[in-house]
Amino acid sequence: MISMNKICSRCVLDTTVADIWFDERGECKYCKIHDEMERLHPLGEALKKECDLLVARIKKEGRGKPFDCIVGVSGGRDSTFTLYTAVKMGLRPLAVHFDNGWNSEIAVRNIKKACEKLGVTLHTVVADWEEFKDLQIAFLKASVPDADIPTDYAIYSVLYDEAYREGIKYIFNGHSFRTEGTSPVSWTYMDPLYVSDVHRRFGRLKKITSFPHMTLPRLLYYTLVKGIREVRLMEYIDYRKKEADEILKKELDWEYYGGHHHENLYTRFFQSYYLPKKFGIDKRKTELSALIRSGQITREEALHELNASPYEYDEEVVKYTLHKLGISHEEFREIMEAPLKSYRDYKTYLSFIRLMRWPVKVASKLKIVPHILYLKYAR
């Protein structure tokens, strides 16, 4: 067996997830979140009509502008297929890429080929390396399992900032609960105050200036005043990994990079080495569980994959990461042996988010904020 932890009777998430709970049938909290998301986005004719109306609205609101939506691209499957789908729907996306200094060569090629073949304009925002390195090291020293949050936070900030600058109201996100699931809060938490507090405590530099700091007032201004919306386009279609891979390879000469989000070398180090070794967290469980719930693989297949081998890592990627960050082996040993902490040990907006539970729920139903904010944080 993969562990002695209690495991969900339906998926493969277990009690390595600190905030998990199970119902009387042994099904976990995250299966319940999936079911609620399915009720909100049930596949079929009704969802297709909703998608058609959404696309028509985006086209109308973008009329007379160079672009009518923004798609964040990383070179990975999800973002590339989102870009491909947007173009096939007749939309005029601006592709935005945040370069944090960790792109693999495959990711760079995938982005270039996709944009050229689809005839899409690409705008790349490049982080100042010393600033971004300082933020990443700060999160490692914070000893939290959210140490890859600087990348997610920066991408989120850049996309909203670009949408505001271009006068675009729609940002397409490539995430799908059917293929990626919902990341446990105890594994991945993010908000502006959390990022600021970790950097204030452990960062060497006083300020980050090469990409916008998405403060809560700025986010509220962008969403409530400027009307910028984040849309998870893949949740409007029957998105299947294997079929997407075949289409992307055929249409865009897309290349696979060997693992979930491994198009980014730091994320590859983080998920395949840092999390399993320091925290005992295997993020394959989240993705495999999502694929089980959506009927893309069986639970037996997922258990076999997890039991067959631990999360494989490349020793050269670990060496490369430490060298690039300028961390000595002794410093890294101290990081790996430091007491485990979580977002609860730092300042966050989580208590405020939960206090605003019902406004967040209403806003999510109005599609001002993603419904997952209510499901994941506010209930």
Rosetta blueprint (number, residue, H / E / L):
1 M L
2 I L
3 S L
4 M L
5 N L
6 K L
7 I E
8 C L
9 S L
10 R L
11 C L
12 V L
13 L L
14 D E
15 T L
16 T L
17 V L
18 A L
19 D L
20 I L
21 W L
22 F E
23 D L
24 E L
25 R L
26 G L
27 E L
28 C E
29 K H
30 Y H
31 C H
32 K H
33 I H
34 H H
35 D H
36 E H
37 M H
38 E H
39 R H
40 L H
41 H L
42 P L
43 L L
44 G L
45 E H
46 A H
47 L H
48 K H
49 K H
50 E H
51 C H
52 D H
53 L H
54 L H
55 V H
56 A H
57 R H
58 I H
59 K H
60 K H
61 E H
62 G L
63 R L
64 G L
65 K L
66 P L
67 F L
68 D L
69 C E
70 I E
71 V E
72 G E
73 V L
74 S L
75 G L
76 G L
77 R H
78 D H
79 S H
80 T H
81 F H
82 T H
83 L H
84 Y H
85 T H
86 A H
87 V H
88 K H
89 M L
90 G L
91 L L
92 R L
93 P E
94 L E
95 A E
96 V E
97 H E
98 F E
99 D E
100 N L
101 G L
102 W L
103 N E
104 S L
105 E H
106 I H
107 A H
108 V H
109 R H
110 N H
111 I H
112 K H
113 K H
114 A H
115 C H
116 E H
117 K H
118 L H
119 G L
120 V L
121 T E
122 L E
123 H E
124 T E
125 V E
126 V E
127 A L
128 D L
129 W H
130 E H
131 E H
132 F H
133 K H
134 D H
135 L H
136 Q H
137 I H
138 A H
139 F H
140 L H
141 K H
142 A L
143 S L
144 V L
145 P L
146 D L
147 A L
148 D L
149 I H
150 P H
151 T H
152 D H
153 Y H
154 A H
155 I H
156 Y H
157 S H
158 V H
159 L H
160 Y H
161 D H
162 E H
163 A H
164 Y H
165 R H
166 E H
167 G L
168 I L
169 K L
170 Y E
171 I E
172 F E
173 N E
174 G L
175 H L
176 S L
177 F L
178 R L
179 T L
180 E L
181 G L
182 T L
183 S L
184 P L
185 V L
186 S L
187 W L
188 T L
189 Y L
190 M L
191 D L
192 P H
193 L H
194 Y H
195 V H
196 S H
197 D H
198 V H
199 H H
200 R H
201 R H
202 F H
203 G L
204 R L
205 L L
206 K L
207 K L
208 I L
209 T L
210 S L
211 F L
212 P L
213 H L
214 M L
215 T L
216 L H
217 P H
218 R H
219 L H
220 L H
221 Y H
222 Y H
223 T H
224 L H
225 V H
226 K L
227 G L
228 I L
229 R E
230 E E
231 V E
232 R E
233 L H
234 M H
235 E H
236 Y H
237 I L
238 D L
239 Y L
240 R L
241 K H
242 K H
243 E H
244 A H
245 D H
246 E H
247 I H
248 L H
249 K H
250 K H
251 E H
252 L H
253 D L
254 W L
255 E L
256 Y L
257 Y L
258 G L
259 G L
260 H L
261 H L
262 H L
263 E L
264 N E
265 L H
266 Y H
267 T H
268 R H
269 F H
270 F H
271 Q H
272 S H
273 Y H
274 Y H
275 L H
276 P H
277 K H
278 K H
279 F H
280 G L
281 I L
282 D L
283 K L
284 R H
285 K H
286 T H
287 E H
288 L H
289 S H
290 A H
291 L H
292 I H
293 R H
294 S L
295 G L
296 Q L
297 I L
298 T L
299 R H
300 E H
301 E H
302 A H
303 L H
304 H H
305 E H
306 L H
307 N H
308 A H
309 S L
310 P L
311 Y L
312 E L
313 Y L
314 D L
315 E H
316 E H
317 V H
318 V H
319 K H
320 Y H
321 T H
322 L H
323 H H
324 K H
325 L H
326 G L
327 I L
328 S L
329 H H
330 E H
331 E H
332 F H
333 R H
334 E H
335 I H
336 M H
337 E H
338 A L
339 P L
340 L L
341 K L
342 S L
343 Y H
344 R H
345 D H
346 Y L
347 K L
348 T L
349 Y L
350 L H
351 S H
352 F H
353 I H
354 R H
355 L H
356 M L
357 R H
358 W H
359 P H
360 V H
361 K H
362 V H
363 A H
364 S H
365 K H
366 L L
367 K L
368 I L
369 V L
370 P L
371 H L
372 I H
373 L H
374 Y H
375 L H
376 K H
377 Y H
378 A H
379 R L
